[in-house]
Amino acid sequence: MSNEKFGMNYINETAKEISKNTIIPYEDLPRYDFFLSQVIDYLNDKFEGEKYTNNIVQNYIKNEVISKPEDGKKRGYTKVHLAQLVLLSYMRPILTTEEIKKVFGLAFNDINNGDDDIISWEKAYKIFSDIQKDSFEDFLEKKHFNEERLESIVKDMKLEHKDEERIMVFLSVMTLICQASAMKKLVQNIVNRYQTED
């Protein structure tokens, strides 16, 4: 921990440092399509401590947690698949596979039919990314659940009334996952630094 005294200021500064390298912006996800092996390499490279395998991703597809690769394409895994798997990576340590499926179902209905999505994967990813970044800023002084912000996001989407509550639940769960993920990374960072400098 170098010469800096451990305390609340240290935790806030560490949280700000981690926030610079949290989630990959949607625009920075590769635009070209992938083979499954490339998806696995990409995820394992971007998520330290995660060990994705072909079987893990194929099980998520089989259980309809994420969408199937595009039919007839050698490189059937798209930017949407990467977005799904990145979001799933944040959810995996917190939720069961069945719970992740239910959360995704709130916003995307049938996972293999993009036509019935209430919001786009791009929109969901960008909202998650913004919330994730915010989860680290002024970590200890912040109100950790901003219902007004979520209500404003839902209102701006101009959804059908019947879909508003579903998306509010989806965004609430994703907010809590962001916060849990932020706390986990912060704790890991503090523990690892403390251990290495002991």
N, C-alpha and C positions, 0 to 999 in steps of 0.2 A: 504494500500500500504506500510505498515511498515515504516521504516525510509528512504527508497529509494526515492529520488527526482524524480517526474514524468518528463519525457522528452524522447528524441529520444533513448537514451541508454536503458531506462526502457522498451520502446516498443520493441526494439530488444531482450532484455533479456526475456521479457514475451513471445515473439514469439518463442524463442528457447525452453523455458519451455513447451509451448503447443505442439511443434513439437515432443516431446518425447512420447506423447500420442495421436497421430492423428489417423491414419488409422491402422487397424489390418493387419499385414502381411498376404499374401495369405497362406503361410505355416501354419499359426496359426488358420486359419478358420477350424472349425471341419470337420473331414473327413467322419464321419458317416452321414447317411441320416436322415432327420428330418420329423416329423409330422408338419403340418402347425402351430399348437399351439406352438411348440418348436421354429419355425422360428420367430414367433411374439415375444416370450419371449427373444430370443437372440438379436433381433434388438432393442427392447425397452431397454434392459440392456446396450447395447453398444452405443446407440445414445441418450444421455440425451436430453430431450425436444421433442423427436420424440414420436408420439403415433401411432404405427402401430396397426392395427386390422386385423382380418381375412378378413373383407370386403375390406379394402384397398389393401391388397396383391392380393386377388381374382380379384379385378377390374383391377389391373395392368396385371394380366394374361389374363383376358377376353379381354382387349384392346390391347393385344399382345405387351405390353411394355417389359415384362419379359416372359420367357418361361414357358410352362405348366409343372406341376409336371410329373414325369415319370409314364407312364401308368402301371397299375397293381401292383404298389408298395404301401404298406401301408404308408411307409415313402418315399414319392415321391419327397421330396425337398432335393437337393444335394448341394455340395459345390459350384457348378456353380450358383445355385439359390441364395445362400448367397452372392456370389461375385456380381451378378446382383443387388441385393437389397442394398448392401452396396454402390455401385456406385450410384444407384438411390437415396440413402439417401443424398448424397452430391449434387445431381442435383435438388431434390425436392424444396428446398427453392428458386431456381433460375429460373428453367424452368417449363413450363407447361407439363402436361402428354404427349401431342402430340409432343412437342419439344423434350422431352426425347426419345420418340419412334423414332423420326427422327434421333437423334444423334446415338442411338444404331443401327439403320438401316444402317448407314454408314459403320460400321465395321462388322455387323452380319447379314445383309440381312434379311431373314425370321427368326424371333426370335425363332421359333419352329423347325427349321431345322439346327442343328449344322454342317451339312455337307457343307453348303454354307457360313460359316463364313470366313471372310477374315483373321482375326486374332483370336486367342483363347481368351476366357474370362480370363483365367489365365494371359496371356500376357497383356491384356488391364488393368487388375486389378493391376498388378505389375508396369506397366508404370505409372498409376494414383498414386499409392502409392509413387513411387519415386518423382514424380512431387509435390505431396502434401507435402512431407517432405521438399523438396527444397523450397517450397513457404514460409516456415517459417524462413529459415536460412537467416541471414543478411537482414531481411525483408525490411528495408528502403533503403539499398544501392544497392539492386539487380535490375538488368534489369528484369522486370516482365514478359517478353515474349521472350523466347529464340528460335527463329525460326530455327537457325542453329542446335540446339539440336534435335528438332523435325524432321528436314530433315534427320539428321544422324540416328535417330531411324527408320524412314521409310526406308531409304536405307539399313540398316542392316537387315530388314525383308525380303529383296529380293522378293518383291511382283511383281505381274504382273503390267505392266505400267498403265493399265486402273484402277487399284485399288489404286495406290499411292496417287492420289489427294484425294480420299475419306478418306483414313486413315489419311492423313495430316489434313483434315478438322476435323475428329473425334478427333485426338490428340490435335488440337488447341482448340476446344471447351472444352475438358476435362481439358486442362491446365488452361483455363480461369475459369472453375468451381472450380478447386483446389485453385486458387488465391482468388476467391470470398469467398470460404469457409474459407480459412485461414484468410482473412480480417474479416469475420463475427465472427469467434471464437476469434480473437484478440480483436475486439471491445467489444464483450460480456464479455470477461475476464476482460478487463480494467474497464468497467462500473460496473460489479459486485463487483470487488475489491474496487473500489472507493466508491460504495454505502455502502458496509459492514463496511468500516473503517471510514466512515464519522461521 
